[in-house]
Amino acid sequence: MALTRITLQNFRNHPASELENTAHFNLLVGENGAGKTNVLEALSLLSPGRGLRRANLADLARKSGAESVTGAFAIGASLIEQGQTSARIGTYTEPDRPTRRLVRINGAEASASALSEWHAVSWLTPAMDGLFTDSAGARRRFVDRMTLAIEPGHAKNVSALENALRERNKLLETGGDARWLDAIEAQAAQHGAVVAQNRARLISELADELSALPPEPFARPILTYRPGGPTDVAELLAEFARARPRDRAAGRALTGPHRDELEVVMASSGVPAASCSTGEQKAMLIAITLAHGVLASSGRPSVLLLDEVAAHLDPVRRTELFRRLGRGQGQVWMTGTEMAPFADIEGSAAIWRVSGGALERL
């Protein structure tokens, strides 16, 4: 078990919601627009980053019409390990600073990145169904989120790399001091190499986990990491220096981890995922999510958020999904509009009826 005693205050359409006595499987059932996905989004914010919707903080506080009721929200939860509370974690904003996210762990202020040191959170939502046909940047974010669940410090390196590249672009554009440019490129190379190596390691571990899965009922994908440049610090630093004239003309760095790509093909056919049917793409995405869930639950608590997944699977795939999730160690949260798709796990799940931002334990 990972999270319990979960509270939402003025978050989205939830004025004050609580979820206690959670289980391995946790189900949120209700009509469209009731607030089910809002609960998953709240849980996703108990990790670094912008959550599963990547929403602006100012848009998260509960509103009456177009105006925020309080200008602030709060999310809290107790982290459980081996039946004992190991930490109380939470994130919130304040009315006078609605765009600044604050975090507390055991009552003390902390950084958002510190949340990943306590547990891993990952998710699969309908908005991710187009991942394989989306931009390379979307796939990098997907890989980074998965990597963060394994490497808690990954977010800091990604942020430091992005900041260094932005500063380098400005210096190249304005013709800034060469010594300062050397220093910025050294930072970009140092953090960039770590980012690239973390991504490569994650994809390798995922590939190993996926290779052990049968090709059916979920389509097994083959993953390949394509680095956007050298992954060694010295080589990356030399490439940044060599490419200055070209990057100055382009207005951006054309080589580096910010150009990494994740390539996915279906194992049984060798067809690139982007060219597969929507059903095959969904099946491969679920397979990746399940494989990652195994990795993420090794060594620390983990939470997997699945939004409207069961309803879009046939009975065979749905039964297999529940079987694999049941064998895992991570806590699972799922949403649906009715109970029928969850008949296989109804007897062992914690279930809440969601309606108008209110929760009722069933």
C-alpha positions as a Markdown table, in Angstrom:
| # | Residue | x | y | z |
|---|---|---|---|---|
| 1 | Met | 0.0 | 0.0 | 0.0 |
| 2 | Ala | 1.3 | 3.5 | -0.7 |
| 3 | Leu | -1.2 | 6.3 | 0.0 |
| 4 | Thr | -4.1 | 6.7 | 2.5 |
| 5 | Arg | -5.8 | 9.5 | 4.5 |
| 6 | Ile | -5.9 | 11.5 | 1.3 |
| 7 | Thr | -7.4 | 15.0 | 1.5 |
| 8 | Leu | -8.4 | 17.5 | -1.2 |
| 9 | Gln | -9.2 | 21.1 | -0.3 |
| 10 | Asn | -10.7 | 23.4 | -2.9 |
| 11 | Phe | -9.1 | 21.4 | -5.7 |
| 12 | Arg | -10.9 | 21.6 | -9.0 |
| 13 | Asn | -14.5 | 20.7 | -8.2 |
| 14 | His | -13.7 | 19.2 | -4.8 |
| 15 | Pro | -14.5 | 21.6 | -1.9 |
| 16 | Ala | -13.4 | 19.0 | 0.7 |
| 17 | Ser | -12.9 | 15.4 | -0.1 |
| 18 | Glu | -11.2 | 12.6 | 1.9 |
| 19 | Leu | -10.2 | 9.0 | 1.0 |
| 20 | Glu | -9.3 | 6.7 | 3.8 |
| 21 | Asn | -8.7 | 2.9 | 4.2 |
| 22 | Thr | -7.3 | 2.6 | 0.7 |
| 23 | Ala | -6.3 | -0.8 | -0.8 |
| 24 | His | -4.1 | -2.2 | -3.5 |
| 25 | Phe | -6.9 | -1.6 | -6.0 |
| 26 | Asn | -8.8 | 1.7 | -5.6 |
| 27 | Leu | -11.8 | 2.5 | -7.9 |
| 28 | Leu | -13.4 | 5.9 | -8.5 |
| 29 | Val | -16.8 | 5.5 | -10.2 |
| 30 | Gly | -19.2 | 8.1 | -11.5 |
| 31 | Glu | -20.6 | 10.0 | -14.5 |
| 32 | Asn | -18.4 | 12.0 | -16.8 |
| 33 | Gly | -17.5 | 15.3 | -15.2 |
| 34 | Ala | -18.2 | 14.1 | -11.7 |
| 35 | Gly | -14.6 | 14.7 | -10.6 |
| 36 | Lys | -12.9 | 11.2 | -10.9 |
| 37 | Thr | -10.0 | 12.4 | -13.0 |
| 38 | Asn | -9.6 | 15.4 | -10.6 |
| 39 | Val | -8.7 | 12.9 | -7.8 |
| 40 | Leu | -6.1 | 11.2 | -10.0 |
| 41 | Glu | -4.7 | 14.6 | -10.9 |
| 42 | Ala | -4.4 | 15.5 | -7.3 |
| 43 | Leu | -2.5 | 12.3 | -6.6 |
| 44 | Ser | -0.2 | 13.0 | -9.6 |
| 45 | Leu | 0.7 | 16.3 | -8.0 |
| 46 | Leu | 2.1 | 14.4 | -5.0 |
| 47 | Ser | 5.1 | 14.0 | -7.3 |
| 48 | Pro | 7.4 | 16.5 | -9.0 |
| 49 | Gly | 6.2 | 18.2 | -12.2 |
| 50 | Arg | 2.9 | 19.6 | -13.3 |
| 51 | Gly | 0.7 | 16.5 | -12.9 |
| 52 | Leu | -1.1 | 14.4 | -15.4 |
| 53 | Arg | -2.9 | 17.3 | -17.1 |
| 54 | Arg | 0.2 | 19.7 | -17.0 |
| 55 | Ala | -2.2 | 22.4 | -15.9 |
| 56 | Asn | -1.3 | 25.9 | -14.7 |
| 57 | Leu | -1.4 | 26.1 | -10.9 |
| 58 | Ala | -3.8 | 29.1 | -11.0 |
| 59 | Asp | -6.3 | 26.9 | -12.8 |
| 60 | Leu | -6.4 | 24.2 | -10.1 |
| 61 | Ala | -8.2 | 26.0 | -7.3 |
| 62 | Arg | -11.9 | 25.4 | -7.1 |
| 63 | Lys | -14.0 | 28.0 | -9.0 |
| 64 | Ser | -17.4 | 29.5 | -8.8 |
| 65 | Gly | -18.2 | 30.5 | -12.3 |
| 66 | Ala | -15.0 | 32.0 | -13.8 |
| 67 | Glu | -13.6 | 33.1 | -10.4 |
| 68 | Ser | -11.6 | 31.1 | -7.9 |
| 69 | Val | -13.4 | 30.5 | -4.6 |
| 70 | Thr | -10.3 | 30.9 | -2.4 |
| 71 | Gly | -7.4 | 31.3 | -4.9 |
| 72 | Ala | -5.7 | 28.4 | -3.3 |
| 73 | Phe | -5.9 | 24.6 | -3.0 |
| 74 | Ala | -4.3 | 21.9 | -0.8 |
| 75 | Ile | -3.6 | 18.2 | -1.3 |
| 76 | Gly | -2.3 | 15.9 | 1.4 |
| 77 | Ala | -1.8 | 12.2 | 2.0 |
| 78 | Ser | -0.2 | 9.7 | 4.4 |
| 79 | Leu | 2.5 | 7.5 | 3.0 |
| 80 | Ile | 2.2 | 3.9 | 4.2 |
| 81 | Glu | 5.0 | 1.3 | 4.2 |
| 82 | Gln | 4.5 | -2.1 | 5.7 |
| 83 | Gly | 1.4 | -1.0 | 7.5 |
| 84 | Gln | 3.0 | 2.0 | 9.2 |
| 85 | Thr | 2.8 | 5.7 | 8.4 |
| 86 | Ser | 6.3 | 6.7 | 7.1 |
| 87 | Ala | 5.5 | 10.2 | 6.1 |
| 88 | Arg | 2.8 | 12.9 | 5.7 |
| 89 | Ile | 3.2 | 14.6 | 2.3 |
| 90 | Gly | 1.3 | 17.5 | 0.8 |
| 91 | Thr | 1.3 | 20.2 | -1.8 |
| 92 | Tyr | -0.6 | 23.5 | -1.9 |
| 93 | Thr | -0.8 | 27.1 | -3.0 |
| 94 | Glu | -1.6 | 30.3 | -1.1 |
| 95 | Pro | -4.3 | 32.9 | -1.9 |
| 96 | Asp | -1.7 | 35.7 | -2.4 |
| 97 | Arg | 0.6 | 33.4 | -4.4 |
| 98 | Pro | -1.6 | 31.2 | -6.5 |
| 99 | Thr | 1.1 | 30.5 | -9.1 |
| 100 | Arg | 3.7 | 29.2 | -6.6 |
| 101 | Arg | 3.6 | 25.6 | -5.6 |
| 102 | Leu | 4.6 | 24.8 | -2.1 |
| 103 | Val | 5.4 | 21.3 | -0.6 |
| 104 | Arg | 5.5 | 20.0 | 2.9 |
| 105 | Ile | 6.9 | 16.7 | 4.1 |
| 106 | Asn | 6.3 | 15.7 | 7.7 |
| 107 | Gly | 5.3 | 19.3 | 8.4 |
| 108 | Ala | 8.5 | 20.8 | 7.1 |
| 109 | Glu | 8.9 | 22.8 | 3.9 |
| 110 | Ala | 10.5 | 20.9 | 1.0 |
| 111 | Ser | 11.1 | 21.1 | -2.7 |
| 112 | Ala | 8.7 | 19.4 | -5.2 |
| 113 | Ser | 11.6 | 17.2 | -6.3 |
| 114 | Ala | 11.9 | 15.8 | -2.8 |
| 115 | Leu | 8.5 | 14.1 | -3.2 |
| 116 | Ser | 10.2 | 11.6 | -5.6 |
| 117 | Glu | 12.5 | 10.4 | -2.8 |
| 118 | Trp | 9.5 | 9.0 | -0.9 |
| 119 | His | 7.5 | 7.3 | -3.6 |
| 120 | Ala | 7.0 | 6.9 | -7.3 |
| 121 | Val | 3.9 | 8.1 | -9.2 |
| 122 | Ser | 3.1 | 7.2 | -12.8 |
| 123 | Trp | -0.1 | 7.4 | -14.9 |
| 124 | Leu | -1.9 | 6.5 | -18.1 |
| 125 | Thr | -4.7 | 8.7 | -19.4 |
| 126 | Pro | -6.7 | 8.9 | -22.6 |
| 127 | Ala | -4.8 | 12.1 | -23.5 |
| 128 | Met | -1.7 | 9.9 | -23.9 |
| 129 | Asp | -3.2 | 7.7 | -26.6 |
| 130 | Gly | -1.6 | 9.8 | -29.3 |
| 131 | Leu | 1.9 | 9.6 | -27.8 |
| 132 | Phe | 3.4 | 7.7 | -30.7 |
| 133 | Thr | 2.1 | 10.2 | -33.3 |
| 134 | Asp | 2.9 | 13.2 | -31.1 |
| 135 | Ser | 6.1 | 15.3 | -31.1 |
| 136 | Ala | 9.5 | 14.0 | -30.0 |
| 137 | Gly | 9.2 | 16.4 | -27.1 |
| 138 | Ala | 6.1 | 14.7 | -25.8 |
| 139 | Arg | 7.9 | 11.3 | -25.9 |
| 140 | Arg | 10.9 | 12.8 | -24.1 |
| 141 | Arg | 8.6 | 14.1 | -21.3 |
| 142 | Phe | 7.0 | 10.6 | -21.2 |
| 143 | Val | 10.5 | 9.0 | -20.8 |
| 144 | Asp | 11.5 | 11.6 | -18.2 |
| 145 | Arg | 8.5 | 11.0 | -16.1 |
| 146 | Met | 9.1 | 7.2 | -16.2 |
| 147 | Thr | 12.8 | 7.9 | -15.4 |
| 148 | Leu | 11.9 | 10.1 | -12.4 |
| 149 | Ala | 10.0 | 7.2 | -10.9 |
| 150 | Ile | 13.3 | 5.2 | -10.9 |
| 151 | Glu | 15.9 | 8.0 | -10.5 |
| 152 | Pro | 14.6 | 10.6 | -8.0 |
| 153 | Gly | 17.2 | 13.1 | -8.9 |
| 154 | His | 16.4 | 13.1 | -12.7 |
| 155 | Ala | 14.1 | 16.1 | -12.6 |
| 156 | Lys | 16.9 | 18.3 | -11.2 |
| 157 | Asn | 19.2 | 17.4 | -14.0 |
| 158 | Val | 16.6 | 17.9 | -16.7 |
| 159 | Ser | 15.8 | 21.3 | -15.2 |
| 160 | Ala | 19.5 | 22.3 | -15.0 |
| 161 | Leu | 20.1 | 21.2 | -18.6 |
| 162 | Glu | 17.1 | 23.2 | -19.9 |
| 163 | Asn | 18.2 | 26.3 | -17.9 |
| 164 | Ala | 21.8 | 26.0 | -19.2 |
| 165 | Leu | 20.7 | 25.6 | -22.8 |
| 166 | Arg | 18.4 | 28.7 | -22.6 |
| 167 | Glu | 21.3 | 30.7 | -21.2 |
| 168 | Arg | 23.6 | 29.4 | -23.9 |
| 169 | Asn | 21.1 | 30.4 | -26.6 |
| 170 | Lys | 21.1 | 34.0 | -25.2 |
| 171 | Leu | 24.8 | 34.2 | -25.1 |
| 172 | Leu | 25.2 | 32.9 | -28.6 |
| 173 | Glu | 22.6 | 35.5 | -29.8 |
| 174 | Thr | 24.1 | 38.5 | -28.0 |
| 175 | Gly | 27.8 | 37.5 | -28.4 |
| 176 | Gly | 28.4 | 37.3 | -24.6 |
| 177 | Asp | 31.6 | 36.7 | -22.8 |
| 178 | Ala | 33.4 | 33.6 | -24.1 |
| 179 | Arg | 34.5 | 32.5 | -20.7 |
| 180 | Trp | 30.9 | 32.6 | -19.4 |
| 181 | Leu | 29.8 | 30.6 | -22.5 |
| 182 | Asp | 32.5 | 28.0 | -21.6 |
| 183 | Ala | 31.1 | 27.8 | -18.1 |
| 184 | Ile | 27.5 | 27.4 | -19.3 |
| 185 | Glu | 28.4 | 24.8 | -21.8 |
| 186 | Ala | 30.2 | 22.9 | -19.1 |
| 187 | Gln | 27.0 | 22.9 | -17.0 |
| 188 | Ala | 24.9 | 21.8 | -20.0 |
| 189 | Ala | 27.3 | 18.9 | -20.8 |
| 190 | Gln | 27.5 | 17.8 | -17.2 |
| 191 | His | 23.8 | 17.7 | -16.6 |
| 192 | Gly | 23.0 | 16.6 | -20.2 |
| 193 | Ala | 25.2 | 13.5 | -20.0 |
| 194 | Val | 23.5 | 12.4 | -16.8 |
| 195 | Val | 20.0 | 13.0 | -18.4 |
| 196 | Ala | 21.0 | 11.0 | -21.5 |
| 197 | Gln | 22.5 | 8.2 | -19.4 |
| 198 | Asn | 19.4 | 8.0 | -17.2 |
| 199 | Arg | 17.1 | 7.8 | -20.1 |
| 200 | Ala | 19.2 | 5.2 | -21.9 |
| 201 | Arg | 19.3 | 3.1 | -18.7 |
| 202 | Leu | 15.5 | 3.4 | -18.2 |
| 203 | Ile | 14.8 | 2.3 | -21.8 |
| 204 | Ser | 17.2 | -0.6 | -21.5 |
| 205 | Glu | 15.5 | -1.8 | -18.3 |
| 206 | Leu | 12.1 | -1.4 | -19.8 |
| 207 | Ala | 13.1 | -3.4 | -22.9 |
| 208 | Asp | 14.3 | -6.2 | -20.7 |
| 209 | Glu | 11.0 | -6.2 | -18.8 |
| 210 | Leu | 9.0 | -6.1 | -22.0 |
| 211 | Ser | 10.9 | -9.0 | -23.5 |
| 212 | Ala | 9.6 | -11.2 | -20.8 |
| 213 | Leu | 6.0 | -10.5 | -21.6 |
| 214 | Pro | 4.0 | -12.7 | -24.0 |
| 215 | Pro | 3.1 | -11.0 | -27.2 |
| 216 | Glu | -0.6 | -11.4 | -26.4 |
| 217 | Pro | -3.1 | -10.2 | -25.3 |
| 218 | Phe | -1.2 | -6.9 | -25.2 |
| 219 | Ala | 0.9 | -6.0 | -28.2 |
| 220 | Arg | 4.6 | -6.1 | -27.2 |
| 221 | Pro | 6.6 | -3.1 | -28.2 |
| 222 | Ile | 10.3 | -2.9 | -29.0 |
| 223 | Leu | 11.8 | 0.3 | -27.6 |
| 224 | Thr | 14.9 | 2.0 | -28.9 |
| 225 | Tyr | 16.6 | 5.1 | -27.4 |
| 226 | Arg | 18.0 | 7.4 | -30.0 |
| 227 | Pro | 20.3 | 10.0 | -28.4 |
| 228 | Gly | 20.3 | 13.4 | -29.8 |
| 229 | Gly | 24.1 | 13.8 | -29.4 |
| 230 | Pro | 27.0 | 12.4 | -27.4 |
| 231 | Thr | 26.2 | 10.9 | -24.0 |
| 232 | Asp | 29.7 | 11.4 | -22.5 |
| 233 | Val | 30.4 | 14.6 | -20.7 |
| 234 | Ala | 33.7 | 15.4 | -22.6 |
| 235 | Glu | 32.3 | 14.5 | -26.0 |
| 236 | Leu | 29.1 | 16.5 | -25.4 |
| 237 | Leu | 31.1 | 19.5 | -24.2 |
| 238 | Ala | 33.3 | 19.3 | -27.3 |
| 239 | Glu | 30.2 | 19.1 | -29.5 |
| 240 | Phe | 28.7 | 22.2 | -27.9 |
| 241 | Ala | 31.9 | 24.2 | -28.6 |
| 242 | Arg | 32.2 | 22.9 | -32.2 |
| 243 | Ala | 28.6 | 23.7 | -33.0 |
| 244 | Arg | 28.5 | 27.3 | -31.8 |
| 245 | Pro | 28.4 | 28.9 | -35.3 |
| 246 | Arg | 25.7 | 26.6 | -36.5 |
| 247 | Asp | 23.6 | 26.9 | -33.3 |
| 248 | Arg | 24.0 | 30.7 | -33.4 |
| 249 | Ala | 22.6 | 30.8 | -36.9 |
| 250 | Ala | 19.8 | 28.4 | -36.0 |
| 251 | Gly | 19.0 | 30.2 | -32.7 |
| 252 | Arg | 19.0 | 27.0 | -30.7 |
| 253 | Ala | 21.2 | 24.0 | -30.0 |
| 254 | Leu | 20.8 | 21.4 | -32.7 |
| 255 | Thr | 22.6 | 18.6 | -30.8 |
| 256 | Gly | 22.1 | 17.3 | -27.3 |
| 257 | Pro | 19.8 | 15.4 | -25.0 |
| 258 | His | 17.0 | 17.9 | -25.8 |
| 259 | Arg | 16.9 | 16.2 | -29.2 |
| 260 | Asp | 16.6 | 12.6 | -27.9 |
| 261 | Glu | 13.9 | 10.4 | -29.4 |
| 262 | Leu | 12.1 | 7.2 | -28.3 |
| 263 | Glu | 11.4 | 4.9 | -31.2 |
| 264 | Val | 8.7 | 2.2 | -30.7 |
| 265 | Val | 7.8 | -0.6 | -33.1 |
| 266 | Met | 5.4 | -3.5 | -32.6 |
| 267 | Ala | 7.4 | -6.7 | -32.1 |
| 268 | Ser | 5.1 | -9.0 | -34.0 |
| 269 | Ser | 5.0 | -7.0 | -37.2 |
| 270 | Gly | 8.0 | -4.6 | -37.0 |
| 271 | Val | 5.7 | -1.8 | -37.9 |
| 272 | Pro | 6.5 | 1.6 | -36.3 |
| 273 | Ala | 4.0 | 2.4 | -33.5 |
| 274 | Ala | 2.9 | 5.6 | -35.2 |
| 275 | Ser | 1.7 | 3.5 | -38.2 |
| 276 | Cys | -0.2 | 1.0 | -36.1 |
| 277 | Ser | -3.9 | 1.0 | -35.5 |
| 278 | Thr | -5.2 | 3.0 | -32.5 |
| 279 | Gly | -6.0 | -0.3 | -30.8 |
| 280 | Glu | -2.5 | -1.6 | -31.2 |
| 281 | Gln | -1.0 | 1.7 | -30.0 |
| 282 | Lys | -3.2 | 1.6 | -26.9 |
| 283 | Ala | -2.2 | -2.0 | -26.3 |
| 284 | Met | 1.5 | -1.2 | -26.6 |
| 285 | Leu | 1.1 | 1.8 | -24.3 |
| 286 | Ile | -0.5 | -0.4 | -21.7 |
| 287 | Ala | 2.3 | -2.9 | -22.0 |
| 288 | Ile | 4.9 | -0.1 | -21.4 |
| 289 | Thr | 2.9 | 1.1 | -18.4 |
| 290 | Leu | 2.7 | -2.3 | -16.9 |
| 291 | Ala | 6.5 | -3.0 | -17.4 |
| 292 | His | 7.3 | 0.4 | -15.9 |
| 293 | Gly | 5.1 | -0.3 | -13.0 |
| 294 | Val | 7.2 | -3.4 | -12.2 |
| 295 | Leu | 10.4 | -1.3 | -12.2 |
| 296 | Ala | 8.9 | 1.6 | -10.3 |
| 297 | Ser | 7.6 | -0.6 | -7.4 |
| 298 | Ser | 11.1 | -2.1 | -6.8 |
| 299 | Gly | 12.5 | -0.7 | -3.6 |
| 300 | Arg | 10.0 | 2.0 | -2.6 |
| 301 | Pro | 6.2 | 2.6 | -2.6 |
| 302 | Ser | 4.7 | 3.4 | -5.9 |
| 303 | Val | 1.3 | 4.6 | -7.2 |
| 304 | Leu | -0.1 | 3.9 | -10.7 |
| 305 | Leu | -3.0 | 6.1 | -11.9 |
| 306 | Leu | -5.2 | 4.6 | -14.7 |
| 307 | Asp | -7.8 | 6.9 | -16.1 |
| 308 | Glu | -10.7 | 5.2 | -18.0 |
| 309 | Val | -8.5 | 2.2 | -19.1 |
| 310 | Ala | -10.7 | -0.8 | -18.3 |
| 311 | Ala | -13.7 | 0.5 | -20.3 |
| 312 | His | -11.7 | 0.5 | -23.6 |
| 313 | Leu | -10.5 | -3.1 | -23.3 |
| 314 | Asp | -12.2 | -6.3 | -24.3 |
| 315 | Pro | -12.9 | -8.8 | -21.5 |
| 316 | Val | -9.7 | -10.9 | -22.2 |
| 317 | Arg | -7.4 | -7.9 | -22.1 |
| 318 | Arg | -9.2 | -6.5 | -19.1 |
| 319 | Thr | -8.8 | -9.7 | -17.1 |
| 320 | Glu | -5.2 | -9.9 | -18.0 |
| 321 | Leu | -4.7 | -6.3 | -17.0 |
| 322 | Phe | -6.2 | -6.9 | -13.6 |
| 323 | Arg | -4.1 | -10.1 | -13.2 |
| 324 | Arg | -0.9 | -8.3 | -13.9 |
| 325 | Leu | -1.7 | -5.3 | -11.7 |
| 326 | Gly | -2.8 | -7.7 | -8.9 |
| 327 | Arg | 0.7 | -9.3 | -9.0 |
| 328 | Gly | 2.5 | -6.0 | -8.7 |
| 329 | Gln | 3.4 | -4.3 | -5.5 |
| 330 | Gly | 2.3 | -0.8 | -6.4 |
| 331 | Gln | -0.9 | 0.8 | -5.4 |
| 332 | Val | -3.4 | 1.2 | -8.3 |
| 333 | Trp | -6.1 | 3.8 | -8.8 |
| 334 | Met | -8.6 | 3.5 | -11.6 |
| 335 | Thr | -11.6 | 5.4 | -12.9 |
| 336 | Gly | -14.8 | 4.4 | -14.7 |
| 337 | Thr | -18.3 | 5.4 | -15.4 |
| 338 | Glu | -19.8 | 2.1 | -14.1 |
| 339 | Met | -18.8 | -0.9 | -12.0 |
| 340 | Ala | -19.3 | -3.6 | -14.7 |
| 341 | Pro | -15.8 | -3.5 | -16.2 |
| 342 | Phe | -14.3 | -4.0 | -12.6 |
| 343 | Ala | -16.3 | -7.1 | -11.7 |
| 344 | Asp | -13.1 | -9.2 | -11.5 |
| 345 | Ile | -11.7 | -7.1 | -8.7 |
| 346 | Glu | -14.8 | -5.6 | -7.1 |
| 347 | Gly | -14.5 | -7.8 | -4.0 |
| 348 | Ser | -11.0 | -6.8 | -3.2 |
| 349 | Ala | -11.0 | -3.1 | -4.2 |
| 350 | Ala | -11.7 | 0.1 | -2.2 |
| 351 | Ile | -14.5 | 1.9 | -4.1 |
| 352 | Trp | -15.8 | 5.4 | -4.1 |
| 353 | Arg | -18.8 | 6.8 | -5.9 |
| 354 | Val | -17.9 | 10.3 | -7.2 |
| 355 | Ser | -20.7 | 12.9 | -7.9 |
| 356 | Gly | -20.3 | 16.6 | -8.2 |
| 357 | Gly | -17.0 | 16.7 | -6.5 |
| 358 | Ala | -18.2 | 14.7 | -3.5 |
| 359 | Leu | -17.1 | 11.1 | -2.6 |
| 360 | Glu | -19.1 | 8.3 | -1.1 |
| 361 | Arg | -17.5 | 5.1 | 0.1 |
| 362 | Leu | -19.3 | 2.0 | -1.3 |
